[in-house]
Amino acid sequence: GGTTEHTHGITSTLLSTLAIRSGEIRDSLLLRRAERDVRARLEAEAGDGVTAARTG
């Protein structure tokens, strides 16, 4: 609170905000990677089904 604000000023607030925002960006990047991996897996499985239907 008040005593920290007086001794550290806006730097403390900015660092806290930076840490939170960095975490949000990391989460977003990891989610995008997971979505991309799932999409690729589904497309590969769909492709296998098409190949199996053609050869079966």
Beta strands, then each sheet from edge to edge (+ up, - down):
end
